[in-house]
């Protein structure tokens, strides 16, 4: 398996097995609370004390905060020439992100399906695993991206 | 099909077919750009002029911004007593959210699967459709939530 991290790449350069490694992003309690206040205002994302009596037994990041940080790390590390254009995907959180965690993402090309109707593009299935500093998976995300051939 | 919008509900009160309707949330260009600057810094999410030459032919919200707004609307409209605790889900964006759109969410209970090992809870599959002011779907999200029975 190859690893790529800098040059812009086109569909022409993509291959199953190609991997991309992101940088690291620390996640602190104040960021968790700020994101949740705006988008996921629930006790276990807003207040460490209130979170103790919940399912999570402590403050945890919204799963969508973990996903949003993951997206930033993907944009920085998966250099598709025309951008990261996702049609959708499947997501799961084996364990939550907690204050003090440092996240990084490994993205792997699983499948490339050329478009039948539009020969300039393909759907590329990419698995993006988000790890913490303990190398335990915080999020599994498998997405279908649109990738384009280099224009002449 | 019933519609519920206020009281806190437990697993005991849930039934397949139950629907929840959210309020409305307008989405403006400055919010789209602010979210994308932090989490999805790509030309089609950051700059209306630069976005014209891209796949989207204009400024569009990050799909994760649509999801984050959807989550806020779900938290406000799906009153699970112990909170919205998601194990994961499937997401797709039939069309992007654009500046000036007003979003609302309809959530429907599709399936209830009692836990075999823990009789106090079940996995509840909920489909959350995010619509724009034109009633066209911006996002389809199907999630598996944990719901608990009322404690004695």
Interface residues (C-beta under 8 A of the other chain):
Chain A: X35 X38 X39 X40 X41 X42 X43 X44 X54 X55 X62 X63 X64 X67 X68 X69 X71 X72 X75 X82 X83 X84 X85 X86 X87 X88 X89 X90 X91 X92 X93 X140 X146
Chain B: X35 X38 X39 X40 X41 X42 X43 X44 X54 X55 X62 X63 X64 X67 X68 X69 X71 X72 X75 X82 X83 X84 X85 X86 X87 X88 X89 X90 X91 X92 X93 X140 X146
